[in-house]
């Protein structure tokens, strides 16, 4: 059967060149996901050492942690003009240089001001790449494998988190805290190399009126005609009226809401303060808490691998509905552990929560934002969703310790459980199923104003054109 007679989700197994293209697109997801995960989580295992080195109290410690996150918020905002006018590769290149420079400064045991400046630079890079990398991966991947390739970003985030949890445990008492953090230069260097070897996004080149370059880039990425628009179009300026066209307002609300739910579900509290959370559950300070934290990171990785396997099989919607329900149960178990004083129950509950998060609210918001925004507002739309994510991420980083001191752990975790239950409701009522649907079909549905739940179920007649 020929390509012209097949829908994208029934396309044949990729050839050798297509696999090489998938490897390139996947490498972008992996490297910048590692940057994201490692950079945000590495502070957790050495936080006490950092606080001691700079004589930080609770508020100052929260500020040190949140500095990277709020800088990432600014990076996500800047991502729209950078990736729109300079290209996806330019945004990724800038991010990798900032990461490399920031970790190089930290390796030389900087004073408090330089350390803060380095974290701000790294945070800006993380925010910029958190939008640019999933967008590039979504645009540079075949339709059939798009969900898995974009989800690899979240997998790499979990691997970066696992590495960030492993280093303080494995080098406990042998490496200084700034040396442990400074190992991020390796990830920054890898991200820069990958950026230099991948082509620009063919969709961005087509949108900029460069069909010849787009065809070359598509060939390098192993893309066929079914994976690209039928004709090159220059994007029209996305004015205020554009934001009210069709279902665009609801897409903006849905994508932003998914990221708010993701960050308020409690994941950021574990990301930045996991050892302290385990100490609060009754684990001994030091190696015991770090070991439990590492175990949590390992479960995160395994569950994300499973999610990638299922993303383009079961679909987005079943994963987020079931995952949110299981997350709620897991956090309620943590609350029960706090009430009964059972450290084991708390560990089991957190493991259940993390496993469910990694298969649902972890990867799906990134997949949704890379699929639902029409071409004309893709950059500002994804930037707005990413910025929303980082804003609430920063709020959790800045207030979690203070909230626990003021309201108690039980109240805080009940709040997180309530957010997960809200995610379940939103998943049932509003999240569409987009597996195997070409981006052009989704865009057409959005512009026609089809309801959120049905954006992936109305398809145009499949008639691919030559690139």
N, C-alpha and C positions, 0 to 999 in steps of 0.2 A: 504493500500500500504506500502511496506517495505522500510526501509532506502536504501537498495541496489538498488532499482529501481527508486529512486527519485533524481533529481538534488538538490544541496544544497539550492537553493533559493525557493524550494517547500517543504522543510523539515517540518515535523510536529511540532506542538507547543511544546516547551520544557516541560519536566517533572519537578517534584519538585526539583530533584537533579540538573537538567540543569539550573533551575532558580537560585538556590543557586550559581552555577558556574558563571552565568551572573552577579549576585550581587557582587561576589568577583572581577571579572574583571572590572566591572563598578566602584567599590569602588576605585580601583587604579586610574582610569581616573578622578574620582571626587576629591579625596583628593589632588592629585598632580596638577590638574587643579586649585583648590582653592589656592594652594601654589603659582602657577604661577600668577594668576590674582591678588590676594591680594598683593603679594610682589612687583609687578611692578607698581600697581596703588595707593598704600597707601600713597605714597609721595605727590600725587597731592593735596589732601585736606589740608595738613599741610605744604606745601612747603614754604609759607610765614613765618610761625612760625620757621621752621628749618633755613631758611635764616637769620631771625632776631637773633635767638639764637647763631648762629655761625658767624654772621656778613659777609654774603656772597653777593657778587655782582652777576651780570648776568652770567659771565663766570664761576665763582665758583659754582653757583647754578646749571648750566648745568652739570658741572663736578660731583657734588654730585648725581644728578639724573642718569647720564650716568654710574657711577661707577658700579652700580648693573648690568646694561645691558651688559657692556663689560666683566664683570666677568662671566655673563651667557654665553657669547661667548666662553670663556675658558672652562666652564663646559660642553658645548655641544661638544667641541673637545675631552675632556677627556672621554666623555660618551662611545665612541666607544671601547677603550681598556677595560674599566671597565665592560661594559655589555657583551662584547665578551668573556673575559677570566674569570671573576668572576661571571657572571650571571646577569640577569635582576634585581633580588631581591637585590643583593649587591649594585647595582647602586641606586636603590630606597631607600635602607636603609641608605646609605651614605648621600644622599640628605636630607632625613628627619632629620637626626642628625644635619646637618649643619644649617638647617632652625630653628630647636629648639634652638640650641646654639646661633645663631645670634639674634633672637628675645628676648632671655633671657638677653643678654647683653644690648639691647636697652631699656628694661624695667627699668634698673637702671640709666637712664639718663646719658649716657656716654659723654665723651668729643668728640670733632670733630674727632680725630684720631680713637677712638674706634668705633664711629658711622660709619665711613667710612669702617673700618675693618669688622664690622657686616654686612653692606650692601654688601660688596664684598663676604663674606661667603654665604650669602643668595642668591646672584646672581649666584654664582657657582652652588649652589644646584638647582636653578631654571633651569639653562641651562642644567645640567645633567638630571634632571627629564623630561624636555621638550622633550628629545629624548627617554628616557627609559620608561616613562609611556605610551605614545601612542604605542610604539613598543610592550610592554608587553600586552596591551589591544588588539592589533591586533592579536597577536599570541595566546592569551588565550580565544578568543571569537569564538563562532560558526560562520561559514561563513555567514549564513543568517542574523545575527545580528551584524556583524563586523563593518559596517559603523556607526551604531547607537552607539555602545559601544565606539569606538574611538572618535566619535563626542561628547560624553559626557565629554571628556577632555576639549573641547572648551566651552561647556556649563558651566562646573565648573570654567573655566577661567572667564567667564562673571559673574558668581555668586561671585567669589572672587573680581572682580572689583567693583561689586555692593556693597559688604560689605565694601570695601576700601573707596567708595564714601559715604556710609551711616554713618560710624562712625564719621568722622569730622562734618557732619551735625547734627546728633542726640546728639553728646556730645560737641557741639560748646560752648565754654566758661566754661565747667565743668571738662573736662579731659585735662591734659597736652599733648602736641604733642607726646612725647616719650611714654606715656601710650597708646595713640591711636595706634601708630605703633606696640608697644609691644604686643598687643592682638594677633599678629601672632603666639604666642607660642601655642595657641589652635589648629590652623591648622597644625602646625608642629607636635604636639603630635598626632593628628588624623592620619596624614600620616605615622608616625612611627608604630602605632598600626596596621594599614591596611597592611603595609609591612610585619609585623610579622605573620599575619594570612593567607596570600595568599601563594600558592605553587610557586615554580619556573616555568618558562615557559616550557611547555612540548616540544615545538619545540627546545628550547635551550638544553634541556636534551637529546633529540634525536640526535641533532647535535654533542653532546659531547659523544655519544656512551653509553647512560644510558637509555635503553629502559624500564627497570623495573620501575625506578623512573618516567620516562615520563608517563607511563601508570597510575601510582598512581596519578600524578599531573593532568592528563587528567580526571580521575574519579572525583577528587575533584572539578574540574572546569566544570564538566558536559559535556565534549566534547565527541563526537562520532568518529567513524573511518573516517567519511567523512570530519572531520575538521583537520586532521593531515596527514603528508606524509605517504606513504605506507610502507616505510622502513627507519630505522635510518641511517643517513649518517653523517659522520664526515666532517665538512666543509673543503674544500681545501683552502690553503692560497690564499688570494685575491691579487695576484701580479699586477704589472702595466698592463700586457696584459689583465687581467680580465676586467679592466675598459673600454676596447675597444671591448668587446665581444657583439655581437648582438646589441640590442637597448639600452644597458646600458649607453653609453654616452648621448643619448638623454633623458633617464630617469633622469640622474643626472642634466642635464640642465633644464628639465621641473620642477622637484621638487625644485631645487634651485631658478628658476625663480618665481615660485608661492610664495615662501617665500619673495623674494625681492619685488614682487608686493604687497604682504600682508602688509609689513612694510612701503613701500613708498606710500601706498594709503592714508596715513594720520591718520591711527588709533593710531599710537604711539604718535602723537601730542596731541590727545584727552586723551589718556591714562595717560600721565604724566602731562599735562598742561591744562586739561579741564576747571577748574575754571578761568584761565587766558584767555582762548579762549572765554568763555562766557562774561567775563568782556570786552573783545575787541568788542563783538557784542552789548554791551550796557547794560548788566545786572549789577546791583549794586554789589560791592565787598562784600564778606562775605556770608551771608545766601542765598541771591538771586542766586548768582553764584553756590553755593554748591547745592542748590535745583535743578537747571537746570541740573547740572552734575549728580545728583542722578537719575533724570528722564531719562537721556540718558542711564545710567547704567541699569535701569529697562527695557527699550526697548531692550537693548542688550540681556538681559536674555530671555525675551519672544520670541524674534526672533530666538534665538539659539534653544529654545525648539521646535519651528516650524521646524527649519532646521533638527533637529534630527529625527523628525517624517517623514520628506520628504526624508531624505538621502537615505534610502533603498527602497523608493517607486518611486520617480521621478528620482533618480540617481544623480551622482556627476556633470555631465556635464551640464544638464539644469540649475542647481542651480548656478553654477559659471557664466554661460553666462548671465542669466537674472539678477542675483545679481550684476554683474559688471556694467551692463547697468544702473540699478537703482542707484547704488552708484555714478556713473558719474553725473546723474541728480541731486541727492541730494547735491553734492558738488558745482555744478553750481548754485544751489539755495543759498548756503552760500555765494558764490561770489556776487550774486545779492543782498543779504542782506547787504554785505559790501558796495556796491556801493550806495544803496538806504537808508542805515541807518535803516533798518527794523530789529529790534531784533527778532520779531516774525517769520519772514521769515527765519532768520538764524537758529532759534531753530527748525523749521519744517524741513528745509533742513538737519540739522545734525541728526534729528531723522530718516529721510528717509535713510540717508547714513548708520547710525549705524544698522538699521534693515536689510538692504540689506547686509552689511558686515557680520553680524552674521549668515546669511543664505548661504554665499558663500565663500569669501576669508578668513573668520574666521576659520571654521572647515575643509574645503576641503583640504588645503595643508597638514594637519596632516593625514587625511585619505589617501591621495595619497601617501605620503611617507611611510606609514605603509603597503601599498599594492603593490607598484610597484618595490621596490628593491628586487632582487633575494637573496636567503639565504646567498650565499657566500659573498655578499658585503652589507648585510642588515645593520650591525652595522656601518661600515664606511660611507655608503651611507646616512643613516638617520642622522648620526652625522654631515656630511658635509652640509646636508640641514638645520639642526637645527642651525649650526654655522653660515651659511649664513644669516639665519633669525635674529639671535642676532647681527650680525655685522651691518646690515642695521638698525635694531632697535636702536642700540646704536648711529648710525649716526644721526637719527632723534632726539633722546633725547639730543644729544650734540649740535645740530645746530639749532633746531627749533626756540628758542627765538631770537637767533642772526639773523636768516634768516628773521624773521618777522620785526626786527628792521632795517635790511639792505634793504630788497626788498619790504616790505609791505605785509599785510595779503592777499590782492587780488591775488598777484603773487604767493604766496605760495600755496593758495588753488586751483588756476588754475593748478599748477603743480600736486597736488594730484588728481585732476579730470582727467588730462591727463594720469596718471598712471592707474586709474580705467578703462579708455577707452582702454588702452593697454591690460589690463587683459581681457576685453571683446573679443578682437581680438585673443589673445592666447587661450582663452577658446573655441572659435569657431574652430580654426585651429588645435589645438594640444591635448587638454585634452581628455583622453579616458573615456569611461563609464565602470566602474568595479563593479557595484552593483551585488551581488549574484554570483560573479565569484570566485572559489577557488584560494587561493594564489599560489598553484602549477601550475594551468593553466596560471595565469598571468606570473609567472616566466618562464614557458616554452615559452610563446610568446615573452617575453623580450629576452631570450637567442637565439631565432630563428631569431631575428631582425625584427619582425613585426613592422610596423609603430606605432607611439604613439597613434594616433586616434583609432587604431584597437586592442590595447593590451587587451581589455576586450571583444572583439567580436569573437575571435577565441578560441574555447574550444576543449579540447581533449575529448575523449570518457569517460563518467563518469563511473568509476569502482573502488569504494573504497575498500581498503584492511583493514585487521584487524590491530589494533594498536599494 
